[in-house]
Structures are given as structure tokens and as C-alpha cells.
Amino acid sequence: MLTRLPGSKWWIEVNDAGDIIGTYNKTDIIADIVSITYTLERYPDATQDATDVAAILNLIDKTTWTVVRKQRNVDLTNKMYQAYQGSPEAMEAANLIAKRDALIALRDRLV
């Protein structure tokens, strides 16, 4: 259960036993969301990357190459994309997105 401290921007979350399991400052949470969103602007957009890879695969399919060459290029493109998705930068972006989404959900609970 979340309880707002009267006259402040602080909330306290307690469990059923009455133990404090979290204290939150809505101003700080909003600032963290803004900061993470700004940081994510420096990272490639995962949705756009997936769209671009799909477009590349579509272009490969439309070529007049042999079936073997097409498959070789499809495999190479998929391997490169998988390696890219496992890069530290991509992993950090995914973690930041998850953290931002959790903070947004928490902010929305602080009414």
C-alpha cells in the first residue's frame, strides 16, 4: 500500500505486515525518467533497427541472385543482427528501457 506523506512529495510503501518496503519521491522519479529518456536518444532505436533489417532481407529476396547466394546473404545478415543485439550498447539500452518503464509505472501509481 502506498501512502503519501501529508504536505510533501514523498510516498511510503508498506507491505501487509506494516513493514516499509519503499520510499519514493515523485520529483526524483520524474527526473530519472527524463534523464533515462534523454540518454536513450543517444542509442540506436531497436524498433527502427528491426525494421531496417527486415527491409534489407526483403531487398535480398528481390534480387536476381541464385537461391544459394540469397540464403548465404540472409544468413549473414541475421548473424550480424544477432551479434549486434548482444552488444553491450544494445543490452544497456534494453536495461534502460526496462528501468524507465518501471519508473513510469511507479510514477503512475503515485497519485
N, CA, C and O atoms as CSV, one atom per row, in Angstrom:
chain,resi,resn,atom,element,x,y,z
A,1,MET,N,N,0.842,-1.168,0.000
A,1,MET,CA,C,0.000,0.000,0.000
A,1,MET,C,C,0.896,1.243,0.000
A,1,MET,O,O,1.882,1.318,0.734
A,2,LEU,N,N,0.532,2.201,-0.831
A,2,LEU,CA,C,1.271,3.465,-0.915
A,2,LEU,C,C,0.541,4.539,-0.121
A,2,LEU,O,O,-0.678,4.685,-0.214
A,3,THR,N,N,1.307,5.282,0.655
A,3,THR,CA,C,0.744,6.373,1.433
A,3,THR,C,C,1.586,7.608,1.191
A,3,THR,O,O,2.812,7.581,1.301
A,4,ARG,N,N,0.903,8.690,0.859
A,4,ARG,CA,C,1.621,9.952,0.659
A,4,ARG,C,C,1.778,10.651,2.005
A,4,ARG,O,O,0.832,10.743,2.788
A,5,LEU,N,N,2.973,11.133,2.257
A,5,LEU,CA,C,3.187,11.904,3.465
A,5,LEU,C,C,2.563,13.282,3.270
A,5,LEU,O,O,2.863,13.961,2.288
A,6,PRO,N,N,1.712,13.697,4.178
A,6,PRO,CA,C,0.994,14.960,4.014
A,6,PRO,C,C,1.947,16.140,3.798
A,6,PRO,O,O,2.948,16.290,4.498
A,7,GLY,N,N,1.608,16.966,2.815
A,7,GLY,CA,C,2.366,18.180,2.551
A,7,GLY,C,C,3.723,17.960,1.910
A,7,GLY,O,O,4.558,18.865,1.918
A,8,SER,N,N,3.966,16.773,1.352
A,8,SER,CA,C,5.265,16.520,0.731
A,8,SER,C,C,5.086,15.774,-0.584
A,8,SER,O,O,3.972,15.431,-0.979
A,9,LYS,N,N,6.207,15.534,-1.250
A,9,LYS,CA,C,6.195,14.766,-2.495
A,9,LYS,C,C,6.720,13.357,-2.262
A,9,LYS,O,O,7.143,12.683,-3.201
A,10,TRP,N,N,6.692,12.911,-1.010
A,10,TRP,CA,C,7.184,11.594,-0.643
A,10,TRP,C,C,6.034,10.631,-0.404
A,10,TRP,O,O,5.005,10.986,0.172
A,11,TRP,N,N,6.238,9.404,-0.863
A,11,TRP,CA,C,5.307,8.311,-0.618
A,11,TRP,C,C,6.068,7.209,0.103
A,11,TRP,O,O,7.269,7.031,-0.094
A,12,ILE,N,N,5.348,6.475,0.942
A,12,ILE,CA,C,5.917,5.318,1.632
A,12,ILE,C,C,5.071,4.113,1.239
A,12,ILE,O,O,3.841,4.156,1.263
A,13,GLU,N,N,5.770,3.031,0.876
A,13,GLU,CA,C,5.077,1.794,0.536
A,13,GLU,C,C,5.313,0.796,1.663
A,13,GLU,O,O,6.445,0.567,2.088
A,14,VAL,N,N,4.217,0.209,2.136
A,14,VAL,CA,C,4.313,-0.784,3.202
A,14,VAL,C,C,3.673,-2.087,2.737
A,14,VAL,O,O,2.763,-2.090,1.908
A,15,ASN,N,N,4.169,-3.197,3.290
A,15,ASN,CA,C,3.562,-4.492,2.979
A,15,ASN,C,C,2.438,-4.770,3.971
A,15,ASN,O,O,2.118,-3.927,4.809
A,16,ASP,N,N,1.839,-5.957,3.873
A,16,ASP,CA,C,0.707,-6.302,4.734
A,16,ASP,C,C,1.076,-6.346,6.217
A,16,ASP,O,O,0.224,-6.149,7.083
A,17,ALA,N,N,2.344,-6.604,6.497
A,17,ALA,CA,C,2.806,-6.658,7.885
A,17,ALA,C,C,3.111,-5.265,8.438
A,17,ALA,O,O,3.436,-5.122,9.617
A,18,GLY,N,N,3.007,-4.250,7.597
A,18,GLY,CA,C,3.287,-2.888,8.030
A,18,GLY,C,C,4.742,-2.495,7.925
A,18,GLY,O,O,5.125,-1.421,8.387
A,19,ASP,N,N,5.562,-3.343,7.326
A,19,ASP,CA,C,6.976,-3.025,7.135
A,19,ASP,C,C,7.143,-2.099,5.935
A,19,ASP,O,O,6.497,-2.289,4.905
A,20,ILE,N,N,8.002,-1.108,6.070
A,20,ILE,CA,C,8.283,-0.197,4.961
A,20,ILE,C,C,9.132,-0.940,3.936
A,20,ILE,O,O,10.212,-1.441,4.249
A,21,ILE,N,N,8.623,-1.003,2.707
A,21,ILE,CA,C,9.370,-1.688,1.641
A,21,ILE,C,C,9.847,-0.722,0.565
A,21,ILE,O,O,10.548,-1.121,-0.366
A,22,GLY,N,N,9.474,0.535,0.689
A,22,GLY,CA,C,9.941,1.510,-0.283
A,22,GLY,C,C,9.544,2.921,0.097
A,22,GLY,O,O,8.476,3.152,0.664
A,23,THR,N,N,10.425,3.866,-0.225
A,23,THR,CA,C,10.109,5.282,-0.079
A,23,THR,C,C,10.399,5.939,-1.422
A,23,THR,O,O,11.427,5.674,-2.044
A,24,TYR,N,N,9.504,6.779,-1.854
A,24,TYR,CA,C,9.603,7.343,-3.196
A,24,TYR,C,C,9.350,8.843,-3.166
A,24,TYR,O,O,8.469,9.327,-2.457
A,25,ASN,N,N,10.128,9.556,-3.938
A,25,ASN,CA,C,9.943,10.981,-4.139
A,25,ASN,C,C,9.551,11.165,-5.595
A,25,ASN,O,O,10.337,10.881,-6.499
A,26,LYS,N,N,8.328,11.644,-5.818
A,26,LYS,CA,C,7.810,11.738,-7.187
A,26,LYS,C,C,8.665,12.653,-8.060
A,26,LYS,O,O,8.858,12.368,-9.242
A,27,THR,N,N,9.172,13.728,-7.508
A,27,THR,CA,C,10.022,14.653,-8.273
A,27,THR,C,C,11.283,13.942,-8.758
A,27,THR,O,O,11.696,14.107,-9.905
A,28,ASP,N,N,11.887,13.154,-7.879
A,28,ASP,CA,C,13.091,12.404,-8.254
A,28,ASP,C,C,12.793,11.364,-9.321
A,28,ASP,O,O,13.586,11.156,-10.238
A,29,ILE,N,N,11.650,10.716,-9.195
A,29,ILE,CA,C,11.269,9.689,-10.178
A,29,ILE,C,C,11.065,10.325,-11.544
A,29,ILE,O,O,11.517,9.785,-12.553
A,30,ILE,N,N,10.395,11.454,-11.585
A,30,ILE,CA,C,10.176,12.148,-12.862
A,30,ILE,C,C,11.512,12.582,-13.462
A,30,ILE,O,O,11.714,12.464,-14.670
A,31,ALA,N,N,12.414,13.078,-12.638
A,31,ALA,CA,C,13.737,13.492,-13.127
A,31,ALA,C,C,14.503,12.292,-13.683
A,31,ALA,O,O,15.180,12.413,-14.704
A,32,ASP,N,N,14.405,11.141,-13.026
A,32,ASP,CA,C,15.065,9.926,-13.520
A,32,ASP,C,C,14.493,9.495,-14.866
A,32,ASP,O,O,15.238,9.091,-15.759
A,33,ILE,N,N,13.175,9.580,-15.013
A,33,ILE,CA,C,12.529,9.217,-16.280
A,33,ILE,C,C,13.030,10.119,-17.405
A,33,ILE,O,O,13.357,9.642,-18.492
A,34,VAL,N,N,13.088,11.409,-17.143
A,34,VAL,CA,C,13.564,12.374,-18.143
A,34,VAL,C,C,15.020,12.084,-18.497
A,34,VAL,O,O,15.391,12.106,-19.671
A,35,SER,N,N,15.834,11.817,-17.501
A,35,SER,CA,C,17.252,11.550,-17.728
A,35,SER,C,C,17.459,10.285,-18.560
A,35,SER,O,O,18.263,10.274,-19.491
A,36,ILE,N,N,16.745,9.239,-18.226
A,36,ILE,CA,C,16.864,7.981,-18.976
A,36,ILE,C,C,16.388,8.178,-20.411
A,36,ILE,O,O,17.019,7.691,-21.349
A,37,THR,N,N,15.290,8.883,-20.581
A,37,THR,CA,C,14.768,9.143,-21.928
A,37,THR,C,C,15.792,9.914,-22.751
A,37,THR,O,O,16.003,9.606,-23.924
A,38,TYR,N,N,16.426,10.912,-22.145
A,38,TYR,CA,C,17.459,11.684,-22.829
A,38,TYR,C,C,18.649,10.789,-23.198
A,38,TYR,O,O,19.170,10.874,-24.310
A,39,THR,N,N,19.067,9.953,-22.285
A,39,THR,CA,C,20.178,9.031,-22.545
A,39,THR,C,C,19.846,8.089,-23.689
A,39,THR,O,O,20.697,7.815,-24.535
A,40,LEU,N,N,18.618,7.591,-23.722
A,40,LEU,CA,C,18.217,6.654,-24.776
A,40,LEU,C,C,18.214,7.297,-26.162
A,40,LEU,O,O,18.310,6.595,-27.169
A,41,GLU,N,N,18.107,8.597,-26.220
A,41,GLU,CA,C,18.151,9.285,-27.519
A,41,GLU,C,C,19.512,9.134,-28.181
A,41,GLU,O,O,19.629,9.285,-29.398
A,42,ARG,N,N,20.540,8.839,-27.398
A,42,ARG,CA,C,21.886,8.651,-27.947
A,42,ARG,C,C,22.092,7.226,-28.472
A,42,ARG,O,O,23.083,6.955,-29.149
A,43,TYR,N,N,21.184,6.336,-28.172
A,43,TYR,CA,C,21.292,4.944,-28.596
A,43,TYR,C,C,20.467,4.718,-29.860
A,43,TYR,O,O,19.494,5.431,-30.106
A,44,PRO,N,N,20.856,3.728,-30.658
A,44,PRO,CA,C,20.028,3.382,-31.813
A,44,PRO,C,C,18.646,2.901,-31.348
A,44,PRO,O,O,18.508,2.325,-30.269
A,45,ASP,N,N,17.661,3.142,-32.156
A,45,ASP,CA,C,16.286,2.731,-31.860
A,45,ASP,C,C,16.117,1.266,-32.258
A,45,ASP,O,O,16.223,0.932,-33.438
A,46,ALA,N,N,15.856,0.391,-31.289
A,46,ALA,CA,C,15.757,-1.046,-31.554
A,46,ALA,C,C,14.632,-1.366,-32.533
A,46,ALA,O,O,14.773,-2.258,-33.369
A,47,THR,N,N,13.530,-0.651,-32.436
A,47,THR,CA,C,12.407,-0.882,-33.353
A,47,THR,C,C,12.800,-0.517,-34.776
A,47,THR,O,O,12.501,-1.247,-35.721
A,48,GLN,N,N,13.476,0.624,-34.920
A,48,GLN,CA,C,13.922,1.046,-36.249
A,48,GLN,C,C,14.963,0.091,-36.799
A,48,GLN,O,O,14.963,-0.205,-37.993
A,49,ASP,N,N,15.853,-0.397,-35.940
A,49,ASP,CA,C,16.859,-1.369,-36.377
A,49,ASP,C,C,16.190,-2.623,-36.929
A,49,ASP,O,O,16.584,-3.131,-37.979
A,50,ALA,N,N,15.183,-3.118,-36.224
A,50,ALA,CA,C,14.473,-4.320,-36.680
A,50,ALA,C,C,13.777,-4.069,-38.011
A,50,ALA,O,O,13.765,-4.939,-38.882
A,51,THR,N,N,13.200,-2.887,-38.170
A,51,THR,CA,C,12.562,-2.523,-39.430
A,51,THR,C,C,13.585,-2.462,-40.561
A,51,THR,O,O,13.319,-2.918,-41.673
A,52,ASP,N,N,14.745,-1.899,-40.271
A,52,ASP,CA,C,15.797,-1.796,-41.278
A,52,ASP,C,C,16.313,-3.174,-41.687
A,52,ASP,O,O,16.548,-3.417,-42.871
A,53,VAL,N,N,16.488,-4.067,-40.737
A,53,VAL,CA,C,16.949,-5.419,-41.059
A,53,VAL,C,C,15.907,-6.136,-41.908
A,53,VAL,O,O,16.253,-6.827,-42.866
A,54,ALA,N,N,14.629,-5.973,-41.558
A,54,ALA,CA,C,13.565,-6.584,-42.366
A,54,ALA,C,C,13.592,-6.043,-43.789
A,54,ALA,O,O,13.378,-6.792,-44.742
A,55,ALA,N,N,13.851,-4.754,-43.937
A,55,ALA,CA,C,13.932,-4.149,-45.274
A,55,ALA,C,C,15.119,-4.715,-46.050
A,55,ALA,O,O,15.009,-4.973,-47.249
A,56,ILE,N,N,16.244,-4.908,-45.378
A,56,ILE,CA,C,17.418,-5.491,-46.041
A,56,ILE,C,C,17.117,-6.913,-46.507
A,56,ILE,O,O,17.456,-7.295,-47.627
A,57,LEU,N,N,16.483,-7.682,-45.644
A,57,LEU,CA,C,16.138,-9.064,-46.020
A,57,LEU,C,C,15.168,-9.081,-47.198
A,57,LEU,O,O,15.248,-9.947,-48.070
A,58,ASN,N,N,14.254,-8.116,-47.214
A,58,ASN,CA,C,13.319,-8.011,-48.333
A,58,ASN,C,C,14.055,-7.677,-49.635
A,58,ASN,O,O,13.745,-8.227,-50.692
A,59,LEU,N,N,15.030,-6.769,-49.546
A,59,LEU,CA,C,15.814,-6.419,-50.739
A,59,LEU,C,C,16.616,-7.616,-51.240
A,59,LEU,O,O,16.725,-7.839,-52.446
A,60,ILE,N,N,17.170,-8.378,-50.314
A,60,ILE,CA,C,17.912,-9.578,-50.712
A,60,ILE,C,C,16.992,-10.540,-51.451
A,60,ILE,O,O,17.367,-11.119,-52.470
A,61,ASP,N,N,15.792,-10.700,-50.926
A,61,ASP,CA,C,14.837,-11.620,-51.540
A,61,ASP,C,C,14.466,-11.198,-52.963
A,61,ASP,O,O,14.188,-12.048,-53.809
A,62,LYS,N,N,14.460,-9.903,-53.225
A,62,LYS,CA,C,14.046,-9.390,-54.537
A,62,LYS,C,C,15.177,-9.381,-55.570
A,62,LYS,O,O,14.948,-9.045,-56.732
A,63,THR,N,N,16.383,-9.745,-55.160
A,63,THR,CA,C,17.494,-9.743,-56.109
A,63,THR,C,C,17.345,-10.898,-57.101
A,63,THR,O,O,16.525,-11.799,-56.923
A,64,THR,N,N,18.149,-10.840,-58.129
A,64,THR,CA,C,18.148,-11.922,-59.130
A,64,THR,C,C,19.248,-12.941,-58.821
A,64,THR,O,O,19.617,-13.747,-59.676
A,65,TRP,N,N,19.765,-12.895,-57.596
A,65,TRP,CA,C,20.811,-13.824,-57.203
A,65,TRP,C,C,20.281,-15.253,-57.182
A,65,TRP,O,O,19.074,-15.497,-57.182
A,66,THR,N,N,21.214,-16.171,-57.164
A,66,THR,CA,C,20.816,-17.575,-57.034
A,66,THR,C,C,20.253,-17.808,-55.635
A,66,THR,O,O,20.491,-17.023,-54.717
A,67,VAL,N,N,19.512,-18.888,-55.491
A,67,VAL,CA,C,18.925,-19.233,-54.196
A,67,VAL,C,C,20.017,-19.406,-53.142
A,67,VAL,O,O,19.859,-18.980,-51.997
A,68,VAL,N,N,21.114,-20.028,-53.534
A,68,VAL,CA,C,22.220,-20.263,-52.601
A,68,VAL,C,C,22.818,-18.939,-52.135
A,68,VAL,O,O,23.076,-18.752,-50.946
A,69,ARG,N,N,23.037,-18.021,-53.077
A,69,ARG,CA,C,23.618,-16.723,-52.700
A,69,ARG,C,C,22.648,-15.932,-51.828
A,69,ARG,O,O,23.065,-15.295,-50.861
A,70,LYS,N,N,21.364,-15.965,-52.160
A,70,LYS,CA,C,20.378,-15.274,-51.332
A,70,LYS,C,C,20.410,-15.809,-49.903
A,70,LYS,O,O,20.430,-15.040,-48.942
A,71,GLN,N,N,20.414,-17.133,-49.775
A,71,GLN,CA,C,20.403,-17.743,-48.445
A,71,GLN,C,C,21.669,-17.391,-47.665
A,71,GLN,O,O,21.613,-17.132,-46.463
A,72,ARG,N,N,22.791,-17.384,-48.345
A,72,ARG,CA,C,24.055,-17.028,-47.716
A,72,ARG,C,C,23.997,-15.588,-47.180
A,72,ARG,O,O,24.467,-15.317,-46.074
A,73,ASN,N,N,23.429,-14.682,-47.953
A,73,ASN,CA,C,23.322,-13.292,-47.534
A,73,ASN,C,C,22.278,-13.096,-46.431
A,73,ASN,O,O,22.463,-12.269,-45.539
A,74,VAL,N,N,21.208,-13.840,-46.492
A,74,VAL,CA,C,20.202,-13.800,-45.422
A,74,VAL,C,C,20.826,-14.288,-44.119
A,74,VAL,O,O,20.659,-13.665,-43.070
A,75,ASP,N,N,21.543,-15.400,-44.192
A,75,ASP,CA,C,22.198,-15.946,-43.000
A,75,ASP,C,C,23.209,-14.946,-42.426
A,75,ASP,O,O,23.255,-14.733,-41.215
A,76,LEU,N,N,24.008,-14.343,-43.290
A,76,LEU,CA,C,24.998,-13.366,-42.840
A,76,LEU,C,C,24.323,-12.164,-42.181
A,76,LEU,O,O,24.758,-11.710,-41.123
A,77,THR,N,N,23.284,-11.659,-42.791
A,77,THR,CA,C,22.563,-10.512,-42.238
A,77,THR,C,C,21.977,-10.860,-40.871
A,77,THR,O,O,22.079,-10.071,-39.933
A,78,ASN,N,N,21.370,-12.028,-40.757
A,78,ASN,CA,C,20.784,-12.439,-39.480
A,78,ASN,C,C,21.852,-12.619,-38.405
A,78,ASN,O,O,21.636,-12.247,-37.252
A,79,LYS,N,N,22.993,-13.183,-38.769
A,79,LYS,CA,C,24.083,-13.365,-37.797
A,79,LYS,C,C,24.619,-12.015,-37.329
A,79,LYS,O,O,24.882,-11.824,-36.142
A,80,MET,N,N,24.777,-11.089,-38.258
A,80,MET,CA,C,25.266,-9.762,-37.879
A,80,MET,C,C,24.276,-9.068,-36.952
A,80,MET,O,O,24.671,-8.439,-35.970
A,81,TYR,N,N,22.998,-9.184,-37.263
A,81,TYR,CA,C,21.971,-8.540,-36.436
A,81,TYR,C,C,21.919,-9.170,-35.043
A,81,TYR,O,O,21.779,-8.459,-34.048
A,82,GLN,N,N,22.030,-10.484,-34.967
A,82,GLN,CA,C,22.038,-11.152,-33.665
A,82,GLN,C,C,23.251,-10.726,-32.839
A,82,GLN,O,O,23.139,-10.499,-31.635
A,83,ALA,N,N,24.397,-10.620,-33.483
A,83,ALA,CA,C,25.601,-10.173,-32.777
A,83,ALA,C,C,25.418,-8.735,-32.288
A,83,ALA,O,O,25.812,-8.397,-31.172
A,84,TYR,N,N,24.829,-7.910,-33.115
A,84,TYR,CA,C,24.579,-6.520,-32.750
A,84,TYR,C,C,23.634,-6.435,-31.550
A,84,TYR,O,O,23.851,-5.631,-30.643
A,85,GLN,N,N,22.594,-7.257,-31.545
A,85,GLN,CA,C,21.629,-7.243,-30.443
A,85,GLN,C,C,22.275,-7.656,-29.124
A,85,GLN,O,O,21.802,-7.260,-28.059
A,86,GLY,N,N,23.335,-8.435,-29.178
A,86,GLY,CA,C,24.030,-8.863,-27.977
A,86,GLY,C,C,25.158,-7.938,-27.570
A,86,GLY,O,O,25.881,-8.226,-26.616
A,87,SER,N,N,25.320,-6.834,-28.277
A,87,SER,CA,C,26.401,-5.899,-27.949
A,87,SER,C,C,26.120,-5.218,-26.607
A,87,SER,O,O,24.964,-5.095,-26.204
A,88,PRO,N,N,27.163,-4.781,-25.922
A,88,PRO,CA,C,26.959,-4.092,-24.643
A,88,PRO,C,C,26.039,-2.871,-24.763
A,88,PRO,O,O,25.226,-2.611,-23.876
A,89,GLU,N,N,26.170,-2.140,-25.844
A,89,GLU,CA,C,25.330,-0.955,-26.037
A,89,GLU,C,C,23.855,-1.343,-26.167
A,89,GLU,O,O,22.991,-0.701,-25.569
A,90,ALA,N,N,23.566,-2.383,-26.941
A,90,ALA,CA,C,22.182,-2.821,-27.106
A,90,ALA,C,C,21.619,-3.355,-25.793
A,90,ALA,O,O,20.455,-3.115,-25.470
A,91,MET,N,N,22.439,-4.075,-25.040
A,91,MET,CA,C,21.994,-4.611,-23.753
A,91,MET,C,C,21.730,-3.471,-22.761
A,91,MET,O,O,20.747,-3.502,-22.021
A,92,GLU,N,N,22.604,-2.480,-22.753
A,92,GLU,CA,C,22.411,-1.336,-21.860
A,92,GLU,C,C,21.137,-0.579,-22.220
A,92,GLU,O,O,20.391,-0.157,-21.336
A,93,ALA,N,N,20.891,-0.409,-23.506
A,93,ALA,CA,C,19.671,0.279,-23.933
A,93,ALA,C,C,18.439,-0.495,-23.483
A,93,ALA,O,O,17.473,0.104,-23.010
A,94,ALA,N,N,18.460,-1.811,-23.623
A,94,ALA,CA,C,17.328,-2.634,-23.189
A,94,ALA,C,C,17.116,-2.504,-21.682
A,94,ALA,O,O,15.979,-2.410,-21.220
A,95,ASN,N,N,18.201,-2.498,-20.922
A,95,ASN,CA,C,18.087,-2.342,-19.467
A,95,ASN,C,C,17.542,-0.965,-19.096
A,95,ASN,O,O,16.727,-0.843,-18.182
A,96,LEU,N,N,17.992,0.067,-19.803
A,96,LEU,CA,C,17.495,1.419,-19.530
A,96,LEU,C,C,16.008,1.538,-19.858
A,96,LEU,O,O,15.258,2.189,-19.131
A,97,ILE,N,N,15.589,0.914,-20.942
A,97,ILE,CA,C,14.172,0.945,-21.313
A,97,ILE,C,C,13.338,0.260,-20.231
A,97,ILE,O,O,12.290,0.771,-19.836
A,98,ALA,N,N,13.800,-0.887,-19.756
A,98,ALA,CA,C,13.076,-1.608,-18.702
A,98,ALA,C,C,13.005,-0.766,-17.424
A,98,ALA,O,O,11.962,-0.703,-16.773
A,99,LYS,N,N,14.122,-0.121,-17.072
A,99,LYS,CA,C,14.145,0.717,-15.871
A,99,LYS,C,C,13.202,1.906,-16.023
A,99,LYS,O,O,12.458,2.240,-15.101
A,100,ARG,N,N,13.239,2.540,-17.190
A,100,ARG,CA,C,12.353,3.685,-17.429
A,100,ARG,C,C,10.884,3.262,-17.360
A,100,ARG,O,O,10.060,3.957,-16.767
A,101,ASP,N,N,10.563,2.115,-17.970
A,101,ASP,CA,C,9.177,1.644,-17.946
A,101,ASP,C,C,8.708,1.344,-16.524
A,101,ASP,O,O,7.558,1.614,-16.176
A,102,ALA,N,N,9.606,0.781,-15.697
A,102,ALA,CA,C,9.259,0.506,-14.299
A,102,ALA,C,C,9.042,1.812,-13.531
A,102,ALA,O,O,8.134,1.905,-12.706
A,103,LEU,N,N,9.873,2.812,-13.801
A,103,LEU,CA,C,9.708,4.107,-13.143
A,103,LEU,C,C,8.422,4.802,-13.580
A,103,LEU,O,O,7.756,5.452,-12.775
A,104,ILE,N,N,8.080,4.663,-14.844
A,104,ILE,CA,C,6.822,5.252,-15.327
A,104,ILE,C,C,5.631,4.587,-14.631
A,104,ILE,O,O,4.686,5.262,-14.221
A,105,ALA,N,N,5.684,3.263,-14.503
A,105,ALA,CA,C,4.602,2.555,-13.814
A,105,ALA,C,C,4.513,2.999,-12.350
A,105,ALA,O,O,3.417,3.183,-11.819
A,106,LEU,N,N,5.667,3.169,-11.703
A,106,LEU,CA,C,5.684,3.629,-10.318
A,106,LEU,C,C,5.136,5.053,-10.232
A,106,LEU,O,O,4.313,5.356,-9.369
A,107,ARG,N,N,5.592,5.914,-11.122
A,107,ARG,CA,C,5.096,7.314,-11.130
A,107,ARG,C,C,3.584,7.354,-11.262
A,107,ARG,O,O,2.916,8.153,-10.606
A,108,ASP,N,N,3.047,6.486,-12.114
A,108,ASP,CA,C,1.609,6.467,-12.328
A,108,ASP,C,C,0.842,5.978,-11.093
A,108,ASP,O,O,-0.332,6.303,-10.914
A,109,ARG,N,N,1.513,5.200,-10.252
A,109,ARG,CA,C,0.884,4.740,-9.004
A,109,ARG,C,C,0.877,5.840,-7.946
A,109,ARG,O,O,0.065,5.804,-7.021
A,110,LEU,N,N,1.766,6.805,-8.071
A,110,LEU,CA,C,1.874,7.879,-7.086
A,110,LEU,C,C,0.892,9.003,-7.438
A,110,LEU,O,O,1.251,9.990,-8.080
A,111,VAL,N,N,-0.322,8.824,-7.008
A,111,VAL,CA,C,-1.385,9.761,-7.358
A,111,VAL,C,C,-1.616,10.754,-6.229
A,111,VAL,O,O,-2.478,11.626,-6.341
